[in-house]
Amino acid sequence: MASSYAGAARRPRTDGPAPSLTGPPTDVHPVRRRASAPPAALDLLAQARTGLDEAATLDTPNERYATAHLAALRTAAAVLAARGRPETTPRGRRRIRSAWDVLPEIAPELTEWSALFASGAQRRARAEAGIRGAASSRDADDLLRDTAMFLRLVERLLVLEPMLPGPAAEGPRQGGAAG
């Protein structure tokens, strides 16, 4: 086994120049440490971002609150889409549970966020029903800020693929004529 490895190591490379320790970074292949979130989770994050942007433009506190809460729910759904596990027992599959109930089991680091948004679910239902005064302007603004922070946090948790710099602009080569 060692002899075949040694023989392979002595063969010259024919597929291009060998990478240099001082050469350009473009001849180094990046290794991904973790994969990014699945497409369904990324789509839910995009919907949450759009909903949050929409909520910021709405005039009535009830509409702003309900739309921001829906954006938070879509953000939680993205976590469940990325990390969720199906229920394994028939009894567990029959039970319908809120995303806010499941989220702490799937992502314990988001337990406090789950509790925060679960506490606003009834207010959101009243706001969606059009009940006057269900959410004050302050309630809506606070929820907008909280949802924006939650969304940024989840984006950082789920979208783990590092952003690599693009190829650098090449300057004049050594020994070549400039201009």
N, C-alpha and C positions, 0 to 999 in steps of 0.2 A: 504494500500500500504506500509506503514511504517512497519507494522508487518511482511509482507512477506520479506521485505528487511532485517529486524533485524534477522529473522529466518535463512535467507540465510547466513548472516554474522556469525552466531554461528555454522554453520555446519563445521566440520573439513574437511580440504583439503585431498583428497585421491590421487591426481595425482602427488605427489612428495613433497619434502620439501619446506617449505615457504622460499621465498628469505630473506636473511639476510642483514641488513644494513652494516655489516662488512664482508659479504661473498664474494666469487669470482665474478668478473664481468660477468662471463659466464651465470649466472642465471638471468640476466637482459635482457629483450628483447628490442632491439633498436627500436625507433620509427622514421620512415622516415618523414622528414619534407616536402620534395617535391619529386616527382618522377623524374627519370632521363629522358633524351630526348627519343623520340620514336626511334625504330630501324632504320627507314629510315634516320633520322637525324644523328644517330651514324655512319651509313654506309657512308654517305656523308662526315662526318668528317674524317673517316679512309681513304677514297679516297683522300681527300684534303691533308692529312698528307703524303700519298704515293706520290702524285704528287709533293708536295713541296720537298720531299727527292730526287725525280727524277730530278727536276729542278736544284737542287744544284750540280748534277753531270754532267750536260750538258755543252758542250764546247762553242757552239755558243750563242752569246747574244740574238739573235732572238728566238731561241728555249728555252733558259732559261726564257726569259721574258714571252713568250706565255704560257709555262707550269706553271710558278708561278702565272700568272693571272688566269689560269684555276683553280688552287688550291684555289685561293681567291673566285672565282665564286662558287665552290663547298661548300666552307665554308658558303657563303651567302645562298646557297640553303639549307644547314642544318638548318639555322635559320628559313627560310621560312617553311621548313618541320615541324619544332617543334612548331612554333608559328603562322603560316599562317592561314588565314581565306579565305574561298572561296568567290568570288565576288557574291553578292546577286542580282544584276540587270542583265538583258540580255545584255544590252549595255556594262557593265563592263566585262562580261564574253567573249565578242567578241574581246575586246581590248587586244592586245599582248603588254606586258610591260616588260622591262628589270628587272632583279632581283635587279639591283642597284636602279631602280625607286621605287620598292615595299618595299625594305628593310627598309627605314626610316619610312614607315607607320607602319610596323610590329614591328620594334625594333628601336625606336627613338634614343636610346643611341648609335646606330651604324651609325648615319647620316653622320658624317665626314668620316668614313671609306668608306661608300657607295660612297660619292663624290670622294674620292681619287681613288678608283678602277674604277668608271665610267669614270673618266678622262683618264684612260689608256686603255679603250676598243678599241679605234681606233688604237692605237699603237699595241695592241695585234693582231688585224685583219691584219695589215700590216706585222707584224712579222710572223704570220701564213702563209701569202701569199708568204713569202720568199723574200720580198722586202729588198734589201741590205741596212743596216744601219737603219732599222726601230727602232731598240733598240740598244743603246750602251751597253757596258759592265757595265758601272755605272748604267744605267737605270735598267738593269736586276738584278744587285746586290741589288739596293735599293728596287726594287719590291719584291725580295726574302725576305729581312728583314721585310718589311711591311706586307707581307703575313704571315710570321711566327708569327709576333706579333698579327695580326688579328685572326689567327687560335687559338692561345693560349687564347685570350680573349673570343672568341666564345665557346671554349671548357669549359671554366670556367662558362660562362653564361648558357650553356645548360646541362652540366653534373653535376647536383646539388646533386646527391646522395652522401652522405658523405662516405668516406673510413673509415670503422671501423677496429680497431685492431683485429687481429686474436686471438685465445685462447693463453694465456701465457703458457710458458713451466712450468710445475708443478715441484716444488722442492720437497724435502722430506717432508712428512706430520709430523705434530707435534705428538710426542709420538711414531712415527714409527722408525724403525731401518734404519739408513742411510747406503747405500752401497749395 
